[in-house]
Amino acid sequence: MYKSFFDPMPRVVAHRGDSAHFPENTLAAFESAYKMGVDVIETDVHLSKDGVIVVWHDPTLDRNTNGSGRVEDHTLEELKSLDAGYTFTTDGGKSFPFRGTGVQLCTLEEALIACPAQRFNVDLKSKDPKIVDQFISLINRLQAKKRVVGASFHLSNLKRLRKSEPRIQTSITTVEVIPLLFAQKMRLLPKRLKREPTLFQVPAKQWGITVITPDFVKAMHSRGAIIQVWTINEESEMRRLFEMGVDSVMTDKPELAIKVARQLGIRA
């Protein structure tokens, strides 16, 4: 069992659960990753029309269900009536093994309860500030502060979360990463970063810029930062990044990442 979210240091982050073998962001995917022994499950959440935090990545339902329209325009009851395994396939659409088997959208509460000793990285997708308040209320009610990180591409969500419940760890978002990346490249980083620890969740490359370099890792680690890189599915790239010193990789292939981390001696 972990002592805090970062103790022991998470190495393998399952992107939307075991999404290589089960419909992403469903209880089936989470429970498979949980049994596998991943360090963290990464997931995404929206607010339903009636104010419940629902696990789902896209703003709409079209890609992965037999429904359509925006998640946030549907009540929880309506969302639960949809087939969340409808489009999942591992053979290019020749078969759909979970279609009609009862796979539903789940709530964040259901996911946290189903995997009681699991750490979760939760991306708050909604722009509605109510999602932050509901998130804080849920995490406090389930006494889950030590096992969640709040993330969001909306800085307003992170500011509200940090101010309202500073005991919940957050990652930093794109508009916070860019000036730090620029300062590091120009060798203008301050001796200390504003947030302790500063949690980077970044791609290896973006916009033609190589983000993860040995100098970046060394500079940020010397300032107490934690570096998680997404979304890495190739064994050689996992190995390269771990050997460079990154703390965690987010992956659709958690079994493979666990194997690599064990081979490198950075995970029991």
C-alpha positions as CSV (number, residue, x, y, z in Angstrom):
1,M,0.0,0.0,0.0
2,Y,1.2,3.5,-0.8
3,K,2.0,6.1,1.9
4,S,1.0,9.0,-0.3
5,F,0.3,9.6,-4.0
6,F,4.0,9.8,-4.7
7,D,5.3,7.2,-2.1
8,P,6.2,4.8,-3.6
9,M,6.8,6.8,-6.8
10,P,4.3,5.7,-9.5
11,R,6.0,4.3,-12.6
12,V,3.1,2.9,-14.6
13,V,0.0,5.0,-15.3
14,A,-2.8,3.1,-17.2
15,H,-4.3,5.5,-19.7
16,R,-8.1,5.3,-19.3
17,G,-7.6,1.9,-17.6
18,D,-6.6,-1.2,-19.4
19,S,-7.8,0.4,-22.6
20,A,-6.0,-2.1,-24.9
21,H,-8.2,-4.9,-23.8
22,F,-11.5,-3.3,-22.5
23,P,-13.6,-0.3,-23.5
24,E,-11.7,2.8,-22.3
25,N,-12.8,4.6,-19.1
26,T,-15.2,1.8,-18.0
27,L,-15.3,-0.2,-14.8
28,A,-14.1,-3.2,-16.8
29,A,-11.0,-1.4,-18.0
30,F,-10.3,0.0,-14.5
31,E,-10.8,-3.4,-12.7
32,S,-8.5,-5.1,-15.2
33,A,-5.8,-2.4,-14.6
34,Y,-6.4,-2.7,-10.8
35,K,-5.9,-6.5,-10.8
36,M,-2.8,-6.0,-13.0
37,G,-1.2,-3.9,-10.3
38,V,-0.7,-0.6,-12.1
39,D,0.4,2.3,-10.0
40,V,-2.1,4.8,-11.2
41,I,-5.2,4.8,-13.4
42,E,-5.6,7.9,-15.5
43,T,-9.2,8.9,-16.3
44,D,-11.4,11.8,-17.4
45,V,-14.6,13.2,-16.0
46,H,-17.5,15.4,-17.0
47,L,-20.6,16.6,-15.2
48,S,-23.9,15.0,-16.1
49,K,-26.9,17.3,-16.7
50,D,-28.0,16.5,-13.2
51,G,-24.7,17.3,-11.6
52,V,-23.0,13.8,-11.2
53,I,-19.3,13.4,-12.0
54,V,-19.3,10.9,-14.8
55,V,-16.2,9.1,-16.2
56,W,-15.7,9.8,-20.0
57,H,-13.1,11.3,-22.2
58,D,-14.8,13.0,-25.1
59,P,-17.2,15.9,-24.7
60,T,-19.7,13.8,-26.9
61,L,-20.9,10.3,-26.8
62,D,-20.6,9.5,-30.5
63,R,-17.2,7.8,-30.7
64,N,-17.7,5.1,-28.1
65,T,-21.4,4.5,-27.6
66,N,-24.6,3.9,-29.4
67,G,-25.7,7.4,-28.3
68,S,-24.9,10.9,-29.6
69,G,-24.7,14.4,-28.3
70,R,-22.8,16.1,-25.5
71,V,-22.3,14.1,-22.2
72,E,-23.3,17.2,-20.2
73,D,-26.6,17.4,-21.9
74,H,-27.7,14.0,-20.5
75,T,-28.8,12.9,-17.1
76,L,-27.0,10.1,-15.3
77,E,-30.0,7.8,-16.0
78,E,-29.8,8.6,-19.7
79,L,-26.1,8.0,-19.8
80,K,-26.4,4.7,-18.0
81,S,-28.8,3.5,-20.6
82,L,-26.2,3.7,-23.3
83,D,-23.8,0.9,-24.5
84,A,-20.3,2.0,-23.6
85,G,-18.8,-1.0,-25.2
86,Y,-20.6,-0.5,-28.5
87,T,-17.6,0.5,-30.7
88,F,-14.7,-1.3,-29.0
89,T,-12.8,-3.5,-31.4
90,T,-9.3,-5.0,-31.5
91,D,-9.5,-6.2,-35.1
92,G,-10.2,-3.1,-37.0
93,G,-14.0,-3.4,-36.8
94,K,-14.4,-7.0,-37.8
95,S,-15.9,-7.8,-34.4
96,F,-17.2,-5.8,-31.4
97,P,-16.8,-8.2,-28.4
98,F,-18.4,-5.9,-25.8
99,R,-21.3,-4.7,-27.8
100,G,-24.6,-5.6,-26.0
101,T,-22.8,-7.1,-23.0
102,G,-24.0,-4.4,-20.5
103,V,-20.9,-2.2,-20.3
104,Q,-22.1,1.2,-19.0
105,L,-20.7,4.6,-18.4
106,C,-19.7,4.8,-14.7
107,T,-19.4,7.5,-12.2
108,L,-16.2,8.6,-10.6
109,E,-17.6,7.4,-7.2
110,E,-18.2,3.9,-8.6
111,A,-14.6,3.8,-10.0
112,L,-13.1,4.8,-6.7
113,I,-15.2,2.3,-4.7
114,A,-14.5,-0.5,-7.2
115,C,-10.8,0.0,-6.9
116,P,-10.3,0.9,-3.2
117,A,-6.5,0.8,-3.0
118,Q,-5.9,2.4,-6.4
119,R,-4.4,5.8,-7.1
120,F,-6.3,7.8,-9.8
121,N,-5.3,10.7,-12.0
122,V,-8.5,12.6,-12.7
123,D,-8.7,15.0,-15.6
124,L,-11.5,17.5,-15.1
125,K,-12.8,18.0,-18.6
126,S,-15.8,20.3,-18.0
127,K,-15.4,24.0,-18.0
128,D,-18.3,24.3,-15.5
129,P,-16.7,25.4,-12.2
130,K,-19.3,23.2,-10.4
131,I,-17.2,20.1,-11.4
132,V,-14.5,21.3,-9.1
133,D,-16.8,21.7,-6.2
134,Q,-18.4,18.3,-6.8
135,F,-15.0,16.7,-7.2
136,I,-13.8,18.1,-3.9
137,S,-16.9,17.0,-2.1
138,L,-16.7,13.5,-3.5
139,I,-13.0,13.1,-2.7
140,N,-13.5,14.3,0.9
141,R,-16.5,12.1,1.4
142,L,-14.6,9.0,0.3
143,Q,-11.5,10.1,2.2
144,A,-9.5,9.7,-1.0
145,K,-7.3,12.8,-0.9
146,K,-4.1,10.7,-0.8
147,R,-5.0,8.6,-3.8
148,V,-6.0,11.2,-6.3
149,V,-4.4,13.9,-8.5
150,G,-6.6,16.5,-10.1
151,A,-5.6,17.5,-13.6
152,S,-7.2,19.7,-16.2
153,F,-6.5,21.6,-19.4
154,H,-8.6,24.4,-18.0
155,L,-6.4,26.5,-15.6
156,S,-9.5,28.0,-14.0
157,N,-10.4,24.5,-12.7
158,L,-6.9,24.0,-11.2
159,K,-6.9,27.4,-9.6
160,R,-10.3,26.8,-8.0
161,L,-9.2,23.3,-6.8
162,R,-5.9,24.5,-5.4
163,K,-7.6,27.4,-3.5
164,S,-10.6,25.4,-2.3
165,E,-8.8,22.2,-1.2
166,P,-5.0,22.5,-1.2
167,R,-4.6,19.0,0.3
168,I,-5.6,17.5,-3.1
169,Q,-2.5,17.3,-5.3
170,T,-2.8,18.8,-8.8
171,S,-0.6,18.6,-11.9
172,I,0.3,21.7,-13.9
173,T,-1.4,22.5,-17.1
174,T,-0.2,23.5,-20.6
175,V,-0.1,27.3,-19.9
176,E,1.9,26.7,-16.8
177,V,4.3,24.3,-18.5
178,I,5.2,26.5,-21.5
179,P,7.0,29.3,-19.5
180,L,8.9,26.7,-17.4
181,L,10.0,24.9,-20.6
182,F,11.1,28.1,-22.2
183,A,13.0,29.2,-19.0
184,Q,14.7,25.8,-18.9
185,K,15.7,26.0,-22.5
186,M,17.1,29.5,-21.9
187,R,18.8,28.4,-18.6
188,L,16.7,31.0,-16.7
189,L,14.8,28.7,-14.3
190,P,14.5,29.9,-10.8
191,K,16.2,27.9,-8.1
192,R,12.8,26.8,-6.8
193,L,9.5,26.2,-8.5
194,K,6.3,27.7,-7.1
195,R,4.5,24.4,-6.5
196,E,6.0,21.6,-4.4
197,P,6.0,19.1,-5.8
198,T,5.5,20.4,-9.4
199,L,3.9,17.6,-11.3
200,F,4.5,17.7,-15.0
201,Q,2.2,15.6,-17.3
202,V,3.6,16.2,-20.7
203,P,4.3,14.5,-24.1
204,A,7.8,13.7,-25.1
205,K,7.4,16.1,-28.0
206,Q,4.8,18.7,-28.9
207,W,4.5,21.4,-31.5
208,G,7.8,20.3,-33.0
209,I,9.5,20.9,-29.7
210,T,11.3,18.1,-27.8
211,V,10.0,18.5,-24.3
212,I,11.7,15.6,-22.6
213,T,15.5,15.8,-22.7
214,P,18.2,14.8,-20.2
215,D,18.7,18.4,-19.3
216,F,15.0,19.0,-18.7
217,V,14.7,15.9,-16.5
218,K,17.9,16.9,-14.5
219,A,16.8,20.5,-14.1
220,M,13.3,19.7,-13.0
221,H,14.3,16.9,-10.7
222,S,16.9,19.2,-9.0
223,R,13.9,21.4,-8.2
224,G,11.8,18.6,-6.7
225,A,9.5,18.1,-9.8
226,I,7.9,14.9,-10.8
227,I,7.8,14.1,-14.6
228,Q,5.1,11.9,-16.1
229,V,5.1,11.4,-19.9
230,W,2.1,10.5,-22.1
231,T,1.0,8.5,-24.1
232,I,3.8,5.9,-24.6
233,N,3.0,2.6,-26.1
234,E,6.3,1.4,-27.7
235,E,8.6,-0.7,-25.5
236,S,11.8,1.0,-26.8
237,E,10.4,4.4,-26.0
238,M,9.3,3.4,-22.5
239,R,12.8,2.1,-21.9
240,R,14.5,5.2,-23.3
241,L,12.4,7.5,-21.2
242,F,12.8,5.5,-18.0
243,E,16.6,5.3,-18.5
244,M,16.6,9.1,-19.0
245,G,15.0,9.4,-15.6
246,V,11.4,10.2,-16.1
247,D,9.3,9.2,-13.1
248,S,6.2,7.7,-14.9
249,V,4.8,6.8,-18.3
250,M,1.2,6.9,-19.2
251,T,0.3,4.1,-21.5
252,D,-2.4,2.1,-23.2
253,K,-0.3,-0.9,-22.6
254,P,0.3,-1.1,-18.8
255,E,1.3,-4.7,-18.8
256,L,4.2,-3.8,-21.1
257,A,5.2,-0.8,-19.1
258,I,5.2,-2.9,-15.9
259,K,7.5,-5.4,-17.5
260,V,9.9,-2.7,-18.7
261,A,10.0,-1.0,-15.3
262,R,10.7,-4.3,-13.5
263,Q,13.5,-5.1,-16.0
264,L,15.1,-1.8,-15.2
265,G,14.8,-2.3,-11.5
266,I,12.7,0.8,-10.8
267,R,9.5,-1.1,-9.8
268,A,9.1,-4.1,-7.5
